[in-house]
């Protein structure tokens, strides 16, 4: 089997978008983390998936609430949010961050370029992560440039 540091180095050559996955805990307080393992799964029904490390603080929030929102970050505002939500600990991530709730109650970040609001329909254990498959109940987007992650750094995409 390949060494984990070599695996990370090689896969770092695949550029990805940057998202913040949000939800809420049992008390209704917001939870969230930075995620780049996000993709569409199906058009009928409308499904997406996220991969979340089981040790992550927000993993239990998603598991317990059964809902999540994926907030796609914009180049202009996203790097600071991405770094903030990539840290451990739940208490300060949302301080000063504007958000609203849509159908599921998961926070939708006002700074998001695009967002999908989802209900978990399946959770699949996969190594040290869980693959959460969500049915998209609502979604929206506006014009802008996405934040991109490549080889351990942030960049931009010019169409």
BELCORQUI-V672589 format. One record per residue. N is the residue number from 1. RES is the residue in three letters. PHI is phi in whole degrees, 0 to 359 (NA if undefined). BURIAL is I if it has 16 or more other ideal C-beta (glycine too) atoms within 10 Angstrom, else O. D_LAST is the distance of its C-alpha to the last C-alpha in Angstrom with 2 decimals. Layout:
BEGIN
n:N res:RES phi:PHI burial:BURIAL d_last:D_LAST
n:N res:RES phi:PHI burial:BURIAL d_last:D_LAST
END
This chain:
BEGIN
n:1 res:UNK phi:NA burial:O d_last:37.45
n:2 res:UNK phi:288 burial:O d_last:34.69
n:3 res:UNK phi:295 burial:O d_last:35.08
n:4 res:UNK phi:296 burial:O d_last:32.97
n:5 res:UNK phi:291 burial:O d_last:31.67
n:6 res:UNK phi:292 burial:O d_last:30.62
n:7 res:UNK phi:302 burial:O d_last:29.01
n:8 res:UNK phi:297 burial:O d_last:26.97
n:9 res:UNK phi:298 burial:O d_last:26.03
n:10 res:UNK phi:294 burial:O d_last:24.88
n:11 res:UNK phi:290 burial:O d_last:22.89
n:12 res:UNK phi:296 burial:O d_last:21.25
n:13 res:UNK phi:279 burial:O d_last:19.22
n:14 res:UNK phi:261 burial:O d_last:17.34
n:15 res:UNK phi:290 burial:O d_last:14.44
n:16 res:UNK phi:223 burial:I d_last:14.82
n:17 res:UNK phi:287 burial:I d_last:14.02
n:18 res:UNK phi:239 burial:I d_last:16.86
n:19 res:UNK phi:231 burial:I d_last:19.27
n:20 res:UNK phi:244 burial:I d_last:22.67
n:21 res:UNK phi:265 burial:I d_last:25.14
n:22 res:UNK phi:236 burial:I d_last:27.95
n:23 res:UNK phi:198 burial:I d_last:31.36
n:24 res:UNK phi:217 burial:I d_last:34.88
n:25 res:UNK phi:270 burial:I d_last:38.09
n:26 res:UNK phi:298 burial:O d_last:41.51
n:27 res:UNK phi:272 burial:O d_last:42.36
n:28 res:UNK phi:89 burial:O d_last:39.21
n:29 res:UNK phi:282 burial:O d_last:37.68
n:30 res:UNK phi:290 burial:I d_last:33.90
n:31 res:UNK phi:230 burial:I d_last:32.66
n:32 res:UNK phi:189 burial:I d_last:29.22
n:33 res:UNK phi:204 burial:I d_last:27.39
n:34 res:UNK phi:281 burial:I d_last:24.03
n:35 res:UNK phi:221 burial:I d_last:22.86
n:36 res:UNK phi:248 burial:I d_last:20.02
n:37 res:UNK phi:269 burial:O d_last:21.93
n:38 res:UNK phi:217 burial:I d_last:20.74
n:39 res:UNK phi:200 burial:O d_last:19.88
n:40 res:UNK phi:283 burial:O d_last:20.80
n:41 res:UNK phi:241 burial:I d_last:24.09
n:42 res:UNK phi:208 burial:O d_last:25.30
n:43 res:UNK phi:270 burial:O d_last:24.78
n:44 res:UNK phi:219 burial:O d_last:28.54
n:45 res:UNK phi:282 burial:O d_last:29.43
n:46 res:UNK phi:285 burial:O d_last:26.20
n:47 res:UNK phi:231 burial:I d_last:26.14
n:48 res:UNK phi:229 burial:I d_last:24.01
n:49 res:UNK phi:225 burial:I d_last:25.20
n:50 res:UNK phi:229 burial:I d_last:25.22
n:51 res:UNK phi:245 burial:I d_last:27.12
n:52 res:UNK phi:234 burial:I d_last:29.28
n:53 res:UNK phi:299 burial:O d_last:31.70
n:54 res:UNK phi:298 burial:O d_last:35.23
n:55 res:UNK phi:280 burial:O d_last:36.27
n:56 res:UNK phi:294 burial:I d_last:33.60
n:57 res:UNK phi:305 burial:I d_last:35.19
n:58 res:UNK phi:277 burial:I d_last:33.23
n:59 res:UNK phi:305 burial:I d_last:33.97
n:60 res:UNK phi:296 burial:I d_last:37.36
n:61 res:UNK phi:294 burial:I d_last:35.99
n:62 res:UNK phi:295 burial:I d_last:33.70
n:63 res:UNK phi:301 burial:O d_last:36.59
n:64 res:UNK phi:286 burial:O d_last:39.06
n:65 res:UNK phi:278 burial:I d_last:37.16
n:66 res:UNK phi:74 burial:O d_last:35.64
n:67 res:UNK phi:219 burial:I d_last:32.50
n:68 res:UNK phi:200 burial:I d_last:29.14
n:69 res:UNK phi:239 burial:I d_last:25.96
n:70 res:UNK phi:252 burial:I d_last:22.54
n:71 res:UNK phi:251 burial:I d_last:20.59
n:72 res:UNK phi:281 burial:I d_last:16.87
n:73 res:UNK phi:274 burial:I d_last:16.34
n:74 res:UNK phi:268 burial:I d_last:14.13
n:75 res:UNK phi:306 burial:I d_last:13.06
n:76 res:UNK phi:294 burial:O d_last:15.51
n:77 res:UNK phi:241 burial:I d_last:18.48
n:78 res:UNK phi:277 burial:I d_last:18.06
n:79 res:UNK phi:298 burial:I d_last:19.35
n:80 res:UNK phi:298 burial:O d_last:22.84
n:81 res:UNK phi:295 burial:I d_last:23.13
n:82 res:UNK phi:301 burial:I d_last:22.05
n:83 res:UNK phi:296 burial:O d_last:24.68
n:84 res:UNK phi:298 burial:I d_last:27.26
n:85 res:UNK phi:281 burial:I d_last:27.00
n:86 res:UNK phi:277 burial:O d_last:27.04
n:87 res:UNK phi:278 burial:O d_last:30.60
n:88 res:UNK phi:278 burial:O d_last:33.77
n:89 res:UNK phi:102 burial:O d_last:35.87
n:90 res:UNK phi:262 burial:I d_last:35.37
n:91 res:UNK phi:292 burial:O d_last:37.17
n:92 res:UNK phi:253 burial:O d_last:34.87
n:93 res:UNK phi:300 burial:I d_last:31.33
n:94 res:UNK phi:265 burial:I d_last:31.30
n:95 res:UNK phi:299 burial:O d_last:33.32
n:96 res:UNK phi:77 burial:O d_last:31.67
n:97 res:UNK phi:262 burial:I d_last:28.65
n:98 res:UNK phi:284 burial:O d_last:28.36
n:99 res:UNK phi:208 burial:I d_last:28.24
n:100 res:UNK phi:222 burial:O d_last:29.75
n:101 res:UNK phi:247 burial:O d_last:31.01
n:102 res:UNK phi:249 burial:I d_last:30.29
n:103 res:UNK phi:299 burial:O d_last:32.24
n:104 res:UNK phi:274 burial:I d_last:32.85
n:105 res:UNK phi:90 burial:O d_last:33.45
n:106 res:UNK phi:288 burial:I d_last:30.74
n:107 res:UNK phi:296 burial:I d_last:29.08
n:108 res:UNK phi:255 burial:I d_last:25.81
n:109 res:UNK phi:287 burial:I d_last:24.27
n:110 res:UNK phi:298 burial:O d_last:23.67
n:111 res:UNK phi:277 burial:I d_last:20.78
n:112 res:UNK phi:289 burial:I d_last:18.88
n:113 res:UNK phi:287 burial:I d_last:15.47
n:114 res:UNK phi:209 burial:I d_last:16.90
n:115 res:UNK phi:208 burial:I d_last:20.29
n:116 res:UNK phi:229 burial:I d_last:22.64
n:117 res:UNK phi:250 burial:I d_last:26.41
n:118 res:UNK phi:230 burial:I d_last:28.34
n:119 res:UNK phi:251 burial:O d_last:31.87
n:120 res:UNK phi:294 burial:I d_last:32.63
n:121 res:UNK phi:250 burial:O d_last:33.99
n:122 res:UNK phi:199 burial:O d_last:34.39
n:123 res:UNK phi:234 burial:I d_last:34.55
n:124 res:UNK phi:242 burial:O d_last:34.71
n:125 res:UNK phi:295 burial:O d_last:36.00
n:126 res:UNK phi:211 burial:O d_last:34.06
n:127 res:UNK phi:61 burial:O d_last:35.38
n:128 res:UNK phi:268 burial:O d_last:35.06
n:129 res:UNK phi:238 burial:I d_last:32.51
n:130 res:UNK phi:240 burial:I d_last:32.72
n:131 res:UNK phi:268 burial:I d_last:30.21
n:132 res:UNK phi:262 burial:I d_last:30.23
n:133 res:UNK phi:259 burial:I d_last:29.27
n:134 res:UNK phi:238 burial:I d_last:28.78
n:135 res:UNK phi:277 burial:I d_last:29.09
n:136 res:UNK phi:281 burial:I d_last:26.55
n:137 res:UNK phi:264 burial:O d_last:28.76
n:138 res:UNK phi:211 burial:O d_last:26.34
n:139 res:UNK phi:196 burial:I d_last:22.64
n:140 res:UNK phi:197 burial:O d_last:20.32
n:141 res:UNK phi:203 burial:O d_last:16.87
n:142 res:UNK phi:223 burial:O d_last:15.51
n:143 res:UNK phi:291 burial:O d_last:12.39
n:144 res:UNK phi:161 burial:I d_last:10.82
n:145 res:UNK phi:250 burial:O d_last:8.73
n:146 res:UNK phi:283 burial:I d_last:10.39
n:147 res:UNK phi:281 burial:I d_last:12.69
n:148 res:UNK phi:240 burial:I d_last:12.57
n:149 res:UNK phi:243 burial:I d_last:15.87
n:150 res:UNK phi:209 burial:O d_last:16.52
n:151 res:UNK phi:51 burial:O d_last:19.99
n:152 res:UNK phi:83 burial:O d_last:21.65
n:153 res:UNK phi:221 burial:O d_last:19.32
n:154 res:UNK phi:265 burial:O d_last:16.57
n:155 res:UNK phi:211 burial:O d_last:13.20
n:156 res:UNK phi:224 burial:O d_last:9.77
n:157 res:UNK phi:243 burial:O d_last:6.29
n:158 res:UNK phi:249 burial:O d_last:3.80
n:159 res:UNK phi:292 burial:O d_last:0.00
END
